[in-house]
């Protein structure tokens, strides 16, 4: 899982059902262990349920994208379930995702305007 330098997107974490691997970007080692564990569970359970590759990515503006992809020849990948599961994760983990966005904007992007928004 590569970071794309052309548009400054940064992968936070992801799981790959084909290789049965989980990836966590050590650039974010300052995130509390409980959140890291929750991210691990989300990613692995996602790929166990629908297959393919699932990644959580920070966009250039600090927002979070939940992305899923599958190899073209993967007939078992469930595209409909993947969309439903992404929406469910966004709904059930909204507070955690918002906290991660805040963390990224403050500690990675050094966005001082975030502090004004909190006040």
DSSP file (Angstrom, degrees, kcal/mol; ACC not computed):
  #  RESIDUE AA STRUCTURE BP1 BP2  ACC     N-H-->O    O-->H-N    N-H-->O    O-->H-N    TCO  KAPPA ALPHA  PHI   PSI    X-CA   Y-CA   Z-CA
    1    1 A X              0   0    0      0, 0.0     2,-0.3     0, 0.0    10,-0.1   0.000 360.0 360.0 360.0 111.3    0.0    0.0    0.0
    2    2 A X        -     0   0    0      8,-0.0     2,-0.4     1,-0.0     0, 0.0  -0.694 360.0-123.5-101.7 148.6    1.8    3.1   -1.2
    3    3 A X        -     0   0    0     -2,-0.3     2,-0.8     7,-0.1     7,-0.1  -0.753  29.1-129.9 -81.5 135.2    1.3    6.7   -0.5
    4    4 A X  B >>> -A    9   0A   0      5,-0.5     5,-1.0    -2,-0.4     4,-0.8  -0.793  18.4-167.6 -91.4 110.4    0.6    8.6   -3.7
    5    5 A X  T 345S+     0   0    0     -2,-0.8    -1,-0.2     1,-0.2     3,-0.1   0.741  78.0  72.0 -68.5 -23.3    2.9   11.6   -3.7
    6    6 A X  T 345S+     0   0    0      1,-0.2    -1,-0.2    -3,-0.1    -2,-0.0   0.843 116.1  17.1 -66.2 -33.2    1.1   13.2   -6.6
    7    7 A X  T <45S-     0   0    0     -3,-0.7    53,-0.3     2,-0.1    -1,-0.2   0.294 101.3-119.7-124.4  11.4   -2.0   14.1   -4.5
    8    8 A X  T  <5 +     0   0    0     -4,-0.8     2,-0.3     1,-0.2    -3,-0.2   0.777  54.4 155.7  60.5  32.5   -0.7   13.8   -1.0
    9    9 A X  B   < -A    4   0A   0     -5,-1.0    -5,-0.5    50,-0.1     2,-0.4  -0.679  27.0-155.3 -83.1 144.9   -3.1   11.2    0.2
   10   10 A X  E     -B   58   0B   0     48,-2.4    48,-3.4    -2,-0.3     2,-0.4  -0.984  10.7-133.7-129.7 125.0   -1.8    9.1    3.1
   11   11 A X  E     -B   57   0B   0     -2,-0.4    46,-0.2    46,-0.2     3,-0.1  -0.621  17.6-175.4 -75.6 126.7   -2.9    5.6    4.0
   12   12 A X  E     -     0   0B   0     44,-2.9    13,-2.7    -2,-0.4     2,-0.3   0.903  64.1 -35.2 -83.4 -51.7   -3.6    5.2    7.7
   13   13 A X  E     +BC  56  24B   0     43,-1.4    43,-2.9    11,-0.2    -1,-0.4  -0.975  60.1 173.0-163.2 169.4   -4.2    1.5    7.7
   14   14 A X  E     -BC  55  23B   0      9,-2.2     9,-3.1    -2,-0.3     2,-0.3  -0.983  19.8-133.6-174.1 167.8   -5.7   -1.3    5.6
   15   15 A X  E     -BC  54  22B   0     39,-2.6    39,-2.6    -2,-0.3     2,-0.5  -0.982   9.2-153.0-136.5 148.8   -6.2   -5.0    5.2
   16   16 A X  E  >> -BC  53  21B   0      5,-2.6     5,-1.5    -2,-0.3     4,-1.1  -0.969   3.6-165.8-126.4 113.6   -5.8   -7.3    2.2
   17   17 A X  T  45S+     0   0    0     35,-3.0    36,-0.1    -2,-0.5    -1,-0.1   0.791  89.3  57.7 -69.0 -27.6   -7.9  -10.4    2.0
   18   18 A X  T  45S+     0   0    0     34,-0.3    -1,-0.2     1,-0.2    35,-0.1   0.892 120.3  26.2 -71.8 -39.6   -5.8  -11.9   -0.8
   19   19 A X  T  45S-     0   0    0      2,-0.1    -1,-0.2    -3,-0.1    -2,-0.2   0.477 101.0-130.7 -99.8  -4.5   -2.5  -11.8    1.2
   20   20 A X  T  <5 +     0   0    0     -4,-1.1     2,-0.3     1,-0.2    -3,-0.2   0.941  61.1 137.8  49.4  54.6   -4.3  -12.0    4.6
   21   21 A X  E   < -C   16   0B   0     -5,-1.5    -5,-2.6     2,-0.0     2,-0.4  -0.935  45.5-151.5-129.9 151.5   -2.3   -9.0    5.9
   22   22 A X  E     -C   15   0B   0     -2,-0.3     2,-0.4    -7,-0.2    -7,-0.2  -0.957  13.3-161.6-118.9 140.9   -3.0   -5.9    7.9
   23   23 A X  E     -C   14   0B   0     -9,-3.1    -9,-2.2    -2,-0.4     2,-0.4  -0.980   9.2-177.0-125.7 134.7   -1.0   -2.7    7.5
   24   24 A X  E     -C   13   0B   0     -2,-0.4     2,-0.6   -11,-0.2   -11,-0.2  -0.995  29.9-125.0-129.5 127.0   -0.7    0.3    9.9
   25   25 A X    >   -     0   0    0    -13,-2.7     3,-2.2    -2,-0.4    -2,-0.0  -0.579  12.8-150.7 -73.7 114.6    1.3    3.3    8.9
   26   26 A X  G >  S+     0   0    0     -2,-0.6     3,-1.6     1,-0.3    -1,-0.2   0.607  87.8  82.6 -65.1 -11.6    3.9    3.9   11.6
   27   27 A X  G 3  S+     0   0    0      1,-0.3    -1,-0.3     2,-0.1     3,-0.3   0.751  93.3  50.8 -59.5 -21.6    3.7    7.7   10.9
   28   28 A X  G X   +     0   0    0     -3,-2.2     3,-1.9     1,-0.2    -1,-0.3  -0.069  67.9 126.4-107.3  31.2    0.7    7.5   13.1
   29   29 A X  T <   +     0   0    0     -3,-1.6    -1,-0.2     1,-0.3    -2,-0.1   0.691  63.4  71.3 -63.8 -17.8    2.3    5.7   16.0
   30   30 A X  T 3  S+     0   0    0     -3,-0.3    -1,-0.3    -4,-0.1     2,-0.2   0.568  71.8 106.8 -76.1  -8.3    1.1    8.5   18.3
   31   31 A X  S <  S-     0   0    0     -3,-1.9     5,-0.1     1,-0.1    -3,-0.0  -0.516  87.6 -95.1 -69.0 136.6   -2.5    7.4   18.0
   32   32 A X    >>  -     0   0    0     -2,-0.2     4,-2.2     1,-0.1     3,-0.7  -0.166  29.0-119.7 -54.2 145.2   -3.7    5.7   21.2
   33   33 A X  H 3> S+     0   0    0      1,-0.2     4,-2.7     2,-0.2     5,-0.2   0.851 111.9  58.7 -55.5 -39.0   -3.4    1.9   21.3
   34   34 A X  H 3> S+     0   0    0      1,-0.2     4,-1.9     2,-0.2    -1,-0.2   0.881 108.3  45.6 -62.4 -36.9   -7.1    1.4   21.8
   35   35 A X  H <> S+     0   0    0     -3,-0.7     4,-2.7     2,-0.2    -1,-0.2   0.903 111.0  52.8 -71.3 -41.3   -7.8    3.3   18.6
   36   36 A X  H  X S+     0   0    0     -4,-2.2     4,-2.2     1,-0.2    -2,-0.2   0.917 110.6  48.0 -58.2 -43.1   -5.1    1.3   16.7
   37   37 A X  H  X S+     0   0    0     -4,-2.7     4,-2.4     2,-0.2    -1,-0.2   0.901 110.8  50.7 -65.2 -40.8   -6.7   -1.9   17.9
   38   38 A X  H  X S+     0   0    0     -4,-1.9     4,-2.6    -5,-0.2    -2,-0.2   0.909 110.2  49.7 -63.6 -41.7  -10.2   -0.7   16.8
   39   39 A X  H  X S+     0   0    0     -4,-2.7     4,-2.6     2,-0.2     5,-0.2   0.903 109.7  52.2 -61.6 -41.7   -8.8    0.2   13.4
   40   40 A X  H  X S+     0   0    0     -4,-2.2     4,-2.5    -5,-0.2     5,-0.3   0.939 111.4  46.2 -59.1 -48.9   -7.2   -3.3   13.1
   41   41 A X  H  X S+     0   0    0     -4,-2.4     4,-2.7     1,-0.2     5,-0.3   0.922 112.2  50.6 -62.1 -45.6  -10.5   -5.0   13.9
   42   42 A X  H  X S+     0   0    0     -4,-2.6     4,-2.0     1,-0.2    -2,-0.2   0.944 114.1  44.0 -57.6 -50.2  -12.5   -2.8   11.5
   43   43 A X  H  X S+     0   0    0     -4,-2.6     4,-2.0     2,-0.2    -2,-0.2   0.927 116.8  44.0 -64.1 -46.9  -10.1   -3.5    8.6
   44   44 A X  H  X S+     0   0    0     -4,-2.5     4,-2.1    -5,-0.2    -1,-0.2   0.920 114.3  48.6 -68.6 -43.5   -9.7   -7.2    9.2
   45   45 A X  H  X S+     0   0    0     -4,-2.7     4,-2.1    -5,-0.3    -1,-0.2   0.877 108.9  55.7 -64.1 -35.7  -13.4   -7.8    9.8
   46   46 A X  H  X>S+     0   0    0     -4,-2.0     4,-2.7    -5,-0.3     5,-0.6   0.960 111.0  42.3 -59.5 -51.5  -14.3   -5.8    6.6
   47   47 A X  H  X5S+     0   0    0     -4,-2.0     4,-1.1     1,-0.2    -1,-0.2   0.818 112.9  53.8 -70.2 -28.4  -12.1   -8.0    4.4
   48   48 A X  H  <5S+     0   0    0     -4,-2.1    -1,-0.2    -5,-0.2    -2,-0.2   0.872 114.4  42.3 -68.7 -35.3  -13.2  -11.2    6.1
   49   49 A X  H  <5S+     0   0    0     -4,-2.1    -2,-0.2    -5,-0.2    -3,-0.2   0.922 136.3   9.1 -79.1 -44.7  -16.9  -10.3    5.4
   50   50 A X  H  <5S-     0   0    0     -4,-2.7    28,-1.4     1,-0.2    -3,-0.2   0.557  94.5-139.1-116.2 -10.6  -16.7   -8.9    1.8
   51   51 A X     << +     0   0    0     -4,-1.1    -1,-0.2    -5,-0.6    18,-0.1  -0.345  57.0  81.3  84.4-168.9  -13.2   -9.8    0.7
   52   52 A X  S    S-     0   0    0     -2,-0.1   -35,-3.0    16,-0.1     2,-0.4  -0.300  89.4 -44.7  73.0-150.9  -10.9   -7.6   -1.4
   53   53 A X  E     -BD  16  69B   0     16,-3.2    16,-2.3   -37,-0.2     2,-0.4  -0.978  48.8-168.2-124.8 132.8   -8.7   -4.8    0.0
   54   54 A X  E     +BD  15  68B   0    -39,-2.6   -39,-2.6    -2,-0.4     2,-0.3  -0.984   9.8 176.2-124.3 130.3   -9.9   -2.2    2.5
   55   55 A X  E     -BD  14  67B   0     12,-2.7    12,-3.1    -2,-0.4     2,-0.5  -0.976  25.4-146.5-134.7 149.6   -8.0    1.0    3.3
   56   56 A X  E     -BD  13  66B   0    -43,-2.9   -44,-2.9    -2,-0.3   -43,-1.4  -0.976  31.1-174.3-112.1 122.0   -8.6    4.0    5.5
   57   57 A X  E     -BD  11  65B   0      8,-2.8     8,-3.0    -2,-0.5     2,-0.5  -0.930  24.8-136.6-126.3 138.1   -6.9    7.0    3.8
   58   58 A X  E     -BD  10  64B   0    -48,-3.4   -48,-2.4    -2,-0.4     6,-0.2  -0.824  26.4-141.7 -88.6 128.7   -6.4   10.7    4.8
   59   59 A X    >   -     0   0    0      4,-3.3     3,-2.0    -2,-0.5   -50,-0.1  -0.370  31.2 -97.0 -80.6 168.2   -7.1   13.0    2.0
   60   60 A X  T 3  S+     0   0    0    -53,-0.3    -1,-0.1     1,-0.3   -52,-0.1   0.819 125.5  52.3 -56.5 -33.9   -5.0   16.1    1.4
   61   61 A X  T 3  S-     0   0    0      2,-0.0    -1,-0.3     1,-0.0     3,-0.1   0.452 123.3-102.4 -84.5  -0.3   -7.5   18.3    3.3
   62   62 A X  S <  S+     0   0    0     -3,-2.0    43,-0.2     1,-0.3    42,-0.2   0.324  79.2 132.3  97.4  -7.4   -7.4   16.0    6.3
   63   63 A X        -     0   0    0     -5,-0.1    -4,-3.3    41,-0.1     2,-0.4  -0.326  54.7-119.3 -73.3 163.0  -10.7   14.2    5.6
   64   64 A X  E     -D   58   0B   0     -6,-0.2     2,-0.4    -3,-0.1    -6,-0.2  -0.872  21.2-164.2-109.4 136.0  -10.9   10.4    5.8
   65   65 A X  E     -D   57   0B   0     -8,-3.0    -8,-2.8    -2,-0.4     2,-0.6  -0.952   9.7-152.1-114.5 138.2  -11.9    8.1    3.0
   66   66 A X  E     -D   56   0B   0     -2,-0.4     2,-0.4   -10,-0.2   -10,-0.2  -0.954  26.6-173.1-106.5 116.3  -12.8    4.5    3.5
   67   67 A X  E     -D   55   0B   0    -12,-3.1   -12,-2.7    -2,-0.6     2,-0.4  -0.881  14.6-174.0-120.7 143.9  -11.9    2.7    0.3
   68   68 A X  E     +D   54   0B   0     -2,-0.4     2,-0.3   -14,-0.2   -14,-0.2  -0.988   9.3 168.4-134.3 144.6  -12.5   -0.8   -0.9
   69   69 A X  E     -D   53   0B   0    -16,-2.3   -16,-3.2    -2,-0.4     2,-0.3  -0.965  12.5-159.9-149.9 160.5  -11.2   -2.6   -4.0
   70   70 A X        -     0   0    0     -2,-0.3     2,-0.1   -18,-0.2   -19,-0.0  -0.986  31.4 -98.3-144.3 153.9  -11.0   -6.0   -5.5
   71   71 A X    >   -     0   0    0     -2,-0.3     3,-2.1     1,-0.1     6,-0.2  -0.467  39.4-117.9 -69.0 145.5   -9.0   -7.9   -8.1
   72   72 A X  T 3  S+     0   0    0      1,-0.3    -1,-0.1    -2,-0.1     0, 0.0   0.834 112.8  49.8 -56.4 -37.0  -10.8   -8.1  -11.4
   73   73 A X  T 3  S+     0   0    0      1,-0.0     2,-1.2     2,-0.0    -1,-0.3   0.401  79.8 113.8 -86.3   4.9  -11.0  -11.9  -11.3
   74   74 A X    X   +     0   0    0     -3,-2.1     3,-0.5     1,-0.2    -1,-0.0  -0.638  36.1 173.2 -80.9  97.0  -12.4  -12.0   -7.8
   75   75 A X  T 3  S+     0   0    0     -2,-1.2    -1,-0.2     1,-0.2    -3,-0.0   0.642  73.6  60.3 -79.2 -14.8  -15.8  -13.4   -8.3
   76   76 A X  T 3  S+     0   0    0     -3,-0.1    -1,-0.2     2,-0.1     2,-0.1   0.634  75.4 111.2 -88.0 -14.5  -16.5  -13.8   -4.5
   77   77 A X    <   -     0   0    0     -3,-0.5     2,-0.9    -6,-0.2   -26,-0.2  -0.406  61.6-145.6 -63.3 131.2  -16.0  -10.0   -3.8
   78   78 A X     >  -     0   0    0    -28,-1.4     4,-2.1     1,-0.2     5,-0.1  -0.820  19.1-179.8-106.3  95.8  -19.4   -8.6   -2.8
   79   79 A X  H  > S+     0   0    0     -2,-0.9     4,-1.8     2,-0.2    -1,-0.2   0.860  81.8  51.0 -65.2 -37.8  -19.5   -5.0   -4.1
   80   80 A X  H  > S+     0   0    0      1,-0.2     4,-2.1     2,-0.2    -1,-0.2   0.945 112.0  46.1 -66.1 -47.9  -23.0   -4.3   -2.7
   81   81 A X  H  > S+     0   0    0      1,-0.2     4,-2.8     2,-0.2    -2,-0.2   0.860 108.6  57.4 -62.6 -34.7  -22.1   -5.5    0.8
   82   82 A X  H  X S+     0   0    0     -4,-2.1     4,-2.2     2,-0.2    -1,-0.2   0.922 107.6  46.9 -63.9 -42.6  -18.9   -3.5    0.7
   83   83 A X  H  X S+     0   0    0     -4,-1.8     4,-1.9     2,-0.2    -1,-0.2   0.908 113.9  47.9 -64.0 -42.0  -20.8   -0.3    0.1
   84   84 A X  H  X S+     0   0    0     -4,-2.1     4,-2.2     1,-0.2    -2,-0.2   0.907 112.1  49.5 -64.4 -41.6  -23.3   -1.1    2.9
   85   85 A X  H  X S+     0   0    0     -4,-2.8     4,-2.6     2,-0.2    -2,-0.2   0.869 107.6  53.7 -68.4 -36.8  -20.5   -2.0    5.3
   86   86 A X  H  X S+     0   0    0     -4,-2.2     4,-2.5     2,-0.2    -1,-0.2   0.933 110.8  47.2 -61.3 -45.1  -18.6    1.3    4.5
   87   87 A X  H  X S+     0   0    0     -4,-1.9     4,-2.2     1,-0.2    -2,-0.2   0.898 111.5  51.2 -63.3 -39.7  -21.8    3.3    5.4
   88   88 A X  H  X S+     0   0    0     -4,-2.2     4,-3.1     2,-0.2     5,-0.3   0.913 110.2  48.7 -63.9 -42.7  -22.2    1.2    8.5
   89   89 A X  H  X S+     0   0    0     -4,-2.6     4,-2.5     1,-0.2    -2,-0.2   0.936 111.2  50.4 -62.1 -46.2  -18.6    1.9    9.6
   90   90 A X  H  < S+     0   0    0     -4,-2.5    -2,-0.2     1,-0.2    -1,-0.2   0.898 116.2  42.4 -58.2 -41.4  -19.1    5.6    8.9
   91   91 A X  H >< S+     0   0    0     -4,-2.2     3,-0.8    -5,-0.2     4,-0.2   0.942 120.5  39.2 -71.7 -49.0  -22.3    5.7   11.0
   92   92 A X  H 3< S+     0   0    0     -4,-3.1    -2,-0.2     1,-0.2    -3,-0.2   0.746 125.5  36.2 -77.3 -24.0  -21.1    3.5   13.9
   93   93 A X  T 3X S+     0   0    0     -4,-2.5     4,-2.7    -5,-0.3     5,-0.2   0.047  77.4 122.7-116.3  23.9  -17.6    4.9   14.2
   94   94 A X  H <> S+     0   0    0     -3,-0.8     4,-2.6     1,-0.2     5,-0.2   0.897  75.0  49.6 -55.7 -45.5  -18.4    8.6   13.3
   95   95 A X  H  > S+     0   0    0     -4,-0.2     4,-2.1     1,-0.2    -1,-0.2   0.914 112.6  47.0 -62.6 -43.2  -16.9    9.9   16.5
   96   96 A X  H  > S+     0   0    0      2,-0.2     4,-2.3     1,-0.2    -1,-0.2   0.919 112.5  49.8 -64.7 -43.1  -13.7    8.0   16.1
   97   97 A X  H  X S+     0   0    0     -4,-2.7     4,-2.1     1,-0.2    -2,-0.2   0.897 110.6  49.9 -64.1 -40.0  -13.3    9.0   12.5
   98   98 A X  H  X S+     0   0    0     -4,-2.6     4,-2.1    -5,-0.2    -1,-0.2   0.896 110.1  51.0 -64.4 -39.1  -13.8   12.7   13.4
   99   99 A X  H  X S+     0   0    0     -4,-2.1     4,-2.7     2,-0.2    -2,-0.2   0.892 109.2  50.8 -64.3 -39.8  -11.2   12.4   16.1
  100  100 A X  H  X S+     0   0    0     -4,-2.3     4,-2.6     2,-0.2    -2,-0.2   0.893 108.9  51.4 -64.6 -39.6   -8.8   10.8   13.6
  101  101 A X  H  X S+     0   0    0     -4,-2.1     4,-2.6     2,-0.2    -2,-0.2   0.919 111.2  48.0 -62.1 -42.8   -9.4   13.7   11.2
  102  102 A X  H  X S+     0   0    0     -4,-2.1     4,-2.5     2,-0.2     5,-0.3   0.925 111.0  50.8 -63.0 -45.3   -8.7   16.2   14.0
  103  103 A X  H  X>S+     0   0    0     -4,-2.7     4,-2.9     1,-0.2     5,-0.6   0.929 111.8  47.8 -56.1 -47.4   -5.5   14.3   15.0
  104  104 A X  I  X>S+     0   0    0     -4,-2.6     5,-2.5     1,-0.2     4,-1.7   0.923 112.5  47.8 -62.9 -46.0   -4.3   14.4   11.4
  105  105 A X  I  <5S+     0   0    0     -4,-2.6     6,-3.2   -43,-0.2    -1,-0.2   0.889 120.8  36.7 -65.0 -38.5   -5.0   18.1   10.9
  106  106 A X  I  <5S+     0   0    0     -4,-2.5     4,-0.2     4,-0.2    -2,-0.2   0.955 128.5  28.0 -79.3 -51.9   -3.3   19.1   14.1
  107  107 A X  I  <5S+     0   0    0     -4,-2.9    -3,-0.2    -5,-0.3    -2,-0.2   0.725 132.7  27.8 -89.9 -22.8   -0.4   16.7   14.4
  108  108 A X  I  <<S+     0   0    0     -4,-1.7    -3,-0.2    -5,-0.6    -4,-0.1   0.834 131.8  30.6-103.8 -49.5    0.4   15.9   10.7
  109  109 A X  S   <S-     0   0    0     -5,-2.5    -3,-0.2     2,-0.1     3,-0.2   0.647  92.4-138.8 -84.7 -14.6   -0.8   19.0    8.8
  110  110 A X        +     0   0    0     -6,-0.4     2,-1.0     1,-0.2    -4,-0.2   0.904  33.6 177.4  54.8  44.8   -0.1   21.4   11.7
  111  111 A X    >   -     0   0    0     -6,-3.2     3,-1.1     1,-0.2     4,-0.4  -0.705  16.1-173.5 -83.7 102.8   -3.3   23.2   10.9
  112  112 A X  T >> S+     0   0    0     -2,-1.0     3,-0.9     1,-0.2     4,-0.8   0.734  76.7  72.8 -70.4 -23.4   -3.6   25.9   13.5
  113  113 A X  H 3> S+     0   0    0      1,-0.2     4,-1.7     2,-0.2    -1,-0.2   0.750  83.6  70.2 -65.1 -21.7   -7.1   26.8   12.3
  114  114 A X  H <> S+     0   0    0     -3,-1.1     4,-1.7     1,-0.2    -1,-0.2   0.894  93.6  55.3 -60.5 -40.1   -8.4   23.6   13.9
  115  115 A X  H <> S+     0   0    0     -3,-0.9     4,-1.4    -4,-0.4    -1,-0.2   0.856 105.8  51.5 -64.0 -34.7   -7.8   25.0   17.3
  116  116 A X  H  < S+     0   0    0     -4,-0.8    -1,-0.2     1,-0.2    -2,-0.2   0.866 107.2  53.7 -67.9 -36.2  -10.0   28.0   16.5
  117  117 A X  H  < S+     0   0    0     -4,-1.7    -2,-0.2     1,-0.2    -1,-0.2   0.832 106.4  52.7 -66.7 -32.8  -12.8   25.7   15.3
  118  118 A X  H  <        0   0    0     -4,-1.7    -1,-0.2     1,-0.2    -2,-0.2   0.863 360.0 360.0 -72.6 -36.0  -12.7   23.9   18.7
  119  119 A X     <        0   0    0     -4,-1.4    -1,-0.2    -5,-0.1    -2,-0.2   0.486 360.0 360.0 -62.4 360.0  -13.1   27.0   20.8
